[in-house]
Amino acid sequence: MGSGILMSCQERKSKPDNNQINKNNLDNEHVVSDLHNAQNALDWEGTYSGVLPCPDCDGIKTKIVISSDNRYIFEQRYLGKNDSVFLNKGNFSWSDSGTRITLNNLNQAAFMYVVGENSLTQLDPDGKRVTGELSKQYILTKE
């Protein structure tokens, strides 16, 4: 009789607590496959543009074209400096959470963006949102 009680206690311990599962999903960037995220729920393919802040020019006119085959075209022009256009092409990758993309194959630091409804928001080099007065200037809008 004692072993039956012990076995039922062991079975209870082996079952995961639903509250703990939900807490873990919130704490980590893991997403359950049946949840919606930017990658599987938004119409993210397209052209995004805007003028990003620049410390020594009038702004950086930026255009990013992202396609469904995970390729991008990245174009920047420094306003008030010269007419040169910097053009890069390559592949981008999605974060595990399906909410961010990283433009790969750039000669400089990686560019990371949060994918939103008709927008890409450029993140800082640490992968965090820019805060403060200029934060809204880091958002590229879909054309």
Backbone as JSON, one array per atom type, in Angstrom:
{
  "sequence": "MGSGILMSCQERKSKPDNNQINKNNLDNEHVVSDLHNAQNALDWEGTYSGVLPCPDCDGIKTKIVISSDNRYIFEQRYLGKNDSVFLNKGNFSWSDSGTRITLNNLNQAAFMYVVGENSLTQLDPDGKRVTGELSKQYILTKE",
  "N": [[0.83, -1.19, 0.0], [1.97, 1.22, 0.72], [3.74, 1.72, -1.37], [2.07, 2.37, -3.47], [1.06, 4.86, -2.78], [3.38, 6.35, -2.76], [4.06, 6.18, -5.47], [1.95, 7.63, -6.69], [2.47, 10.15, -5.7], [4.92, 10.67, -6.9], [4.09, 10.76, -9.57], [2.58, 13.1, -9.59], [4.54, 15.02, -9.07], [6.03, 14.86, -11.41], [4.45, 16.0, -13.34], [4.24, 19.01, -15.18], [3.76, 22.26, -13.83], [1.2, 24.36, -14.87], [1.17, 27.14, -14.45], [3.87, 27.63, -14.03], [4.93, 26.92, -16.53], [3.77, 28.9, -18.18], [4.94, 31.17, -17.0], [7.64, 30.68, -17.56], [7.6, 30.85, -20.36], [7.13, 33.57, -20.66], [9.4, 34.66, -19.55], [11.51, 33.82, -21.15], [12.81, 33.92, -24.58], [11.58, 32.06, -26.07], [9.16, 30.71, -28.22], [6.08, 29.18, -28.44], [5.08, 27.02, -31.0], [2.43, 27.35, -31.93], [1.69, 29.93, -31.38], [1.12, 33.32, -32.36], [3.4, 35.42, -34.11], [5.56, 38.04, -35.35], [6.85, 36.97, -37.6], [5.19, 34.85, -38.5], [2.62, 35.91, -38.58], [2.35, 38.49, -39.58], [2.25, 40.65, -42.48], [5.06, 41.01, -43.58], [6.87, 41.19, -45.69], [8.4, 43.41, -48.02], [9.04, 46.94, -48.77], [10.74, 49.23, -46.76], [11.19, 52.44, -45.38], [12.84, 55.49, -44.3], [14.2, 58.28, -42.45], [16.97, 58.14, -40.62], [18.49, 59.17, -37.47], [21.52, 61.14, -37.43], [24.73, 61.88, -36.26], [26.54, 63.67, -37.43], [25.48, 64.7, -39.79], [22.63, 65.58, -41.87], [20.84, 63.56, -41.56], [20.19, 60.04, -42.11], [19.15, 58.72, -44.91], [17.31, 55.92, -45.36], [16.63, 52.79, -46.81], [15.1, 49.68, -46.87], [14.62, 46.63, -48.36], [12.87, 43.74, -47.89], [12.51, 40.31, -48.51], [10.45, 37.37, -49.06], [12.09, 35.16, -49.24], [14.03, 35.49, -47.38], [15.96, 37.4, -48.05], [17.63, 40.56, -48.42], [17.8, 44.02, -49.45], [19.74, 46.72, -48.77], [19.92, 50.07, -48.39], [21.57, 53.17, -48.04], [21.85, 56.7, -47.63], [23.75, 59.48, -46.8], [22.52, 62.38, -45.77], [23.19, 65.72, -46.73], [25.91, 65.39, -46.8], [27.18, 64.01, -49.04], [26.43, 62.77, -52.31], [26.61, 60.06, -52.38], [25.53, 56.7, -52.42], [25.15, 54.03, -50.29], [25.12, 50.66, -50.72], [23.99, 47.48, -49.89], [23.57, 43.96, -50.09], [22.08, 40.92, -49.11], [21.43, 38.18, -46.85], [18.89, 37.82, -44.37], [18.23, 36.98, -40.95], [15.89, 35.43, -38.73], [14.97, 35.99, -35.32], [14.74, 33.62, -32.6], [12.31, 34.06, -31.39], [10.77, 35.04, -33.41], [10.25, 37.71, -33.81], [12.15, 39.57, -34.44], [14.57, 40.69, -36.87], [17.83, 40.16, -38.26], [20.14, 41.75, -40.22], [22.38, 40.16, -42.2], [25.76, 39.7, -43.41], [26.77, 42.27, -43.63], [29.39, 44.66, -43.79], [29.88, 46.16, -41.59], [28.83, 46.62, -38.15], [26.24, 44.38, -37.04], [22.89, 44.88, -38.11], [19.94, 45.14, -36.44], [16.43, 44.64, -36.24], [13.17, 45.23, -34.96], [10.3, 43.68, -36.04], [7.32, 45.05, -36.93], [3.81, 45.92, -37.24], [3.6, 46.99, -40.37], [6.11, 48.24, -40.07], [9.63, 48.64, -39.35], [11.75, 48.65, -36.65], [14.74, 49.99, -35.81], [17.27, 48.6, -33.79], [19.52, 49.14, -31.0], [23.15, 48.54, -30.83], [23.27, 46.52, -28.9], [20.96, 45.15, -29.2], [18.69, 46.27, -28.14], [15.79, 48.41, -27.78], [15.95, 51.79, -28.87], [15.8, 54.5, -26.69], [14.33, 57.54, -25.44], [14.3, 60.99, -26.65], [14.81, 60.74, -29.41], [13.82, 58.28, -30.14], [11.57, 57.6, -31.79], [12.49, 58.23, -34.26], [13.9, 56.1, -35.19], [12.34, 54.34, -36.5], [11.36, 52.69, -39.35], [9.09, 52.93, -42.01], [6.65, 51.0, -43.79], [6.38, 51.04, -47.28]],
  "CA": [[0.0, 0.0, 0.0], [2.84, 2.37, 0.79], [4.34, 2.02, -2.68], [1.05, 3.02, -4.31], [1.01, 6.27, -2.4], [4.63, 6.93, -3.22], [3.99, 6.3, -6.92], [1.06, 8.72, -7.07], [3.18, 11.41, -5.4], [5.91, 10.85, -7.94], [3.41, 11.16, -10.79], [2.21, 14.51, -9.47], [5.74, 15.84, -9.19], [6.55, 14.85, -12.77], [3.61, 16.84, -14.2], [4.61, 20.42, -15.09], [2.77, 23.23, -13.35], [0.85, 25.26, -15.97], [1.61, 28.51, -14.14], [5.32, 27.68, -14.22], [5.16, 26.91, -17.97], [3.45, 30.24, -18.68], [5.96, 32.1, -16.5], [8.86, 30.44, -18.32], [7.42, 31.39, -21.71], [7.23, 35.02, -20.6], [10.76, 35.03, -19.19], [12.45, 33.48, -22.22], [12.39, 34.36, -25.9], [11.08, 30.9, -26.79], [7.76, 30.88, -28.58], [5.41, 27.94, -28.79], [4.83, 27.09, -32.44], [1.07, 27.74, -32.3], [1.46, 31.34, -31.06], [1.39, 34.24, -33.45], [4.49, 36.36, -33.96], [5.72, 38.85, -36.56], [7.26, 36.13, -38.73], [4.13, 34.01, -39.04], [1.3, 36.53, -38.56], [2.32, 39.8, -40.23], [2.64, 40.77, -43.88], [6.3, 41.76, -43.38], [7.64, 41.34, -46.93], [8.18, 44.7, -48.66], [10.04, 48.0, -48.72], [10.63, 50.09, -45.59], [12.08, 53.59, -45.54], [12.79, 56.56, -43.32], [15.45, 59.02, -42.25], [17.48, 57.84, -39.29], [19.34, 60.23, -36.93], [22.94, 61.11, -37.78], [25.39, 62.87, -35.43], [27.32, 64.68, -38.18], [24.85, 65.01, -41.07], [21.21, 65.94, -41.74], [20.06, 62.32, -41.4], [20.59, 58.93, -42.98], [18.01, 58.21, -45.66], [17.49, 54.47, -45.33], [15.59, 51.97, -47.45], [15.36, 48.24, -46.75], [13.66, 45.75, -49.03], [13.01, 42.38, -47.4], [11.69, 39.41, -49.31], [10.0, 36.14, -48.41], [13.17, 34.17, -49.24], [14.98, 35.97, -46.37], [16.99, 38.25, -48.66], [17.38, 41.98, -48.26], [18.6, 45.06, -50.1], [19.9, 47.76, -47.75], [20.42, 51.26, -49.08], [21.66, 54.34, -47.18], [22.47, 57.92, -48.16], [23.97, 60.45, -45.74], [22.0, 63.66, -46.26], [24.02, 66.87, -46.43], [27.34, 65.03, -46.87], [27.48, 63.82, -50.45], [25.34, 62.04, -52.99], [26.93, 58.63, -52.44], [24.57, 55.74, -51.89], [25.77, 52.8, -49.84], [24.19, 49.58, -51.05], [24.37, 46.14, -49.46], [22.59, 42.91, -50.32], [22.43, 39.7, -48.37], [20.37, 37.41, -46.21], [18.59, 38.17, -42.99], [17.79, 35.85, -40.14], [14.87, 35.72, -37.71], [15.26, 35.56, -33.95], [13.95, 32.45, -32.2], [10.97, 34.49, -31.02], [10.03, 35.43, -34.61], [9.88, 39.12, -33.71], [13.27, 40.42, -34.87], [15.44, 40.22, -37.94], [19.2, 40.68, -38.29], [20.7, 41.79, -41.57], [23.69, 39.52, -42.2], [26.68, 40.0, -44.52], [27.18, 43.68, -43.7], [30.78, 44.82, -43.37], [29.9, 46.83, -40.3], [28.08, 45.93, -37.09], [24.97, 43.83, -37.47], [21.72, 45.72, -37.95], [18.81, 44.37, -35.94], [15.16, 45.37, -36.31], [11.93, 44.61, -34.51], [9.32, 43.7, -37.12], [6.0, 45.41, -36.43], [2.77, 46.11, -38.24], [4.04, 47.99, -41.35], [7.27, 48.99, -39.61], [10.85, 48.03, -38.83], [12.36, 49.54, -35.68], [16.16, 49.66, -35.65], [17.69, 48.42, -32.41], [20.9, 49.56, -30.74], [24.08, 47.41, -31.04], [23.02, 45.46, -27.92], [19.68, 44.52, -29.5], [17.63, 46.9, -27.34], [15.13, 49.57, -28.39], [16.49, 53.1, -28.55], [14.84, 55.25, -25.88], [14.57, 58.97, -25.38], [13.66, 61.9, -27.61], [15.0, 60.31, -30.8], [13.39, 56.89, -30.33], [10.63, 57.45, -32.92], [13.22, 58.41, -35.53], [14.52, 54.82, -35.56], [11.29, 53.5, -37.08], [11.18, 52.73, -40.81], [7.7, 52.56, -42.32], [6.46, 50.24, -45.02], [5.85, 51.84, -48.41]],
  "C": [[0.87, 1.25, 0.0], [3.45, 2.71, -0.55], [3.36, 2.69, -3.62], [0.96, 4.5, -4.02], [2.25, 6.98, -2.91], [4.59, 7.15, -4.73], [3.1, 7.46, -7.34], [1.69, 10.06, -6.75], [4.22, 11.69, -6.47], [5.27, 11.3, -9.24], [3.03, 12.63, -10.73], [3.4, 15.41, -9.65], [6.23, 15.92, -10.63], [5.71, 15.69, -13.72], [4.04, 18.29, -14.07], [3.45, 21.27, -14.61], [2.48, 24.22, -14.48], [1.27, 26.69, -15.7], [3.11, 28.67, -14.36], [5.65, 27.7, -15.71], [4.89, 28.29, -18.53], [4.48, 31.26, -18.24], [7.24, 31.93, -17.3], [8.76, 30.98, -19.73], [7.55, 32.9, -21.73], [8.67, 35.45, -20.34], [11.76, 34.81, -20.32], [11.94, 33.97, -23.55], [11.92, 33.17, -26.73], [9.6, 31.1, -27.05], [7.21, 29.52, -28.96], [4.95, 28.08, -30.23], [3.42, 27.53, -32.82], [0.74, 29.18, -31.93], [1.8, 32.2, -32.25], [2.58, 35.12, -33.1], [4.63, 37.11, -35.29], [6.03, 37.98, -37.78], [6.09, 35.36, -39.33], [2.76, 34.68, -39.12], [1.22, 37.87, -39.29], [2.7, 39.69, -41.7], [3.91, 41.62, -43.92], [7.1, 41.97, -44.66], [7.35, 42.71, -47.55], [9.33, 45.67, -48.49], [9.72, 48.93, -47.55], [11.61, 51.25, -45.77], [11.85, 54.61, -44.44], [14.13, 57.26, -43.27], [15.87, 58.82, -40.79], [18.36, 58.99, -38.79], [20.8, 60.03, -37.31], [23.63, 62.2, -36.96], [26.12, 63.97, -36.21], [26.78, 64.94, -39.59], [23.38, 65.32, -40.82], [20.3, 64.74, -41.56], [20.56, 61.27, -42.37], [19.33, 58.38, -43.64], [18.24, 56.72, -45.87], [16.32, 53.79, -46.0], [16.03, 50.51, -47.34], [14.24, 47.5, -47.46], [13.91, 44.35, -48.48], [12.03, 41.49, -48.16], [11.42, 38.09, -48.58], [11.07, 35.04, -48.4], [14.32, 34.58, -48.33], [16.19, 36.68, -46.98], [16.61, 39.71, -48.42], [18.24, 42.8, -49.2], [18.57, 46.24, -49.13], [20.59, 48.95, -48.4], [20.43, 52.44, -48.11], [22.35, 55.49, -47.9], [22.55, 58.93, -47.03], [23.61, 61.83, -46.27], [22.9, 64.82, -45.8], [25.51, 66.59, -46.46], [27.78, 64.93, -48.32], [26.33, 63.02, -51.06], [25.58, 60.54, -53.07], [25.84, 57.8, -51.79], [25.34, 54.49, -51.52], [24.75, 51.69, -49.99], [24.78, 48.25, -50.6], [23.22, 45.19, -49.77], [23.03, 41.69, -49.53], [21.2, 38.99, -47.86], [20.11, 37.98, -44.83], [18.12, 36.94, -42.26], [16.79, 36.33, -39.1], [15.37, 35.28, -36.35], [14.39, 34.34, -33.64], [12.51, 32.83, -31.88], [10.12, 34.87, -32.23], [9.59, 36.88, -34.61], [10.94, 40.07, -34.25], [13.99, 39.81, -36.06], [16.81, 40.86, -37.77], [19.68, 40.61, -39.72], [22.12, 41.25, -41.5], [24.51, 40.03, -43.39], [27.01, 41.47, -44.66], [28.61, 43.79, -43.18], [30.9, 45.48, -42.01], [29.14, 46.01, -39.26], [26.74, 45.44, -37.64], [23.85, 44.83, -37.21], [20.56, 44.83, -37.57], [17.57, 45.25, -35.92], [14.06, 44.54, -35.67], [10.94, 44.77, -35.65], [7.95, 43.96, -36.5], [5.01, 45.51, -37.56], [3.17, 47.28, -39.13], [5.22, 48.83, -40.89], [8.44, 48.07, -39.26], [11.44, 49.06, -37.87], [13.79, 49.11, -35.45], [16.51, 49.62, -34.18], [19.13, 48.91, -32.24], [21.83, 48.35, -30.9], [23.9, 46.25, -30.06], [21.69, 44.76, -28.14], [18.52, 45.07, -28.68], [17.04, 48.09, -28.1], [15.83, 50.85, -27.94], [15.41, 53.85, -27.78], [15.19, 56.73, -25.93], [13.88, 59.73, -26.49], [13.74, 61.41, -29.06], [14.43, 58.93, -31.11], [12.47, 56.68, -31.54], [11.32, 57.62, -34.27], [13.93, 57.14, -35.99], [13.52, 53.86, -36.17], [11.21, 53.75, -38.59], [9.77, 52.25, -41.12], [7.62, 51.88, -43.68], [5.81, 51.12, -46.09], [4.67, 51.15, -49.03]]
}
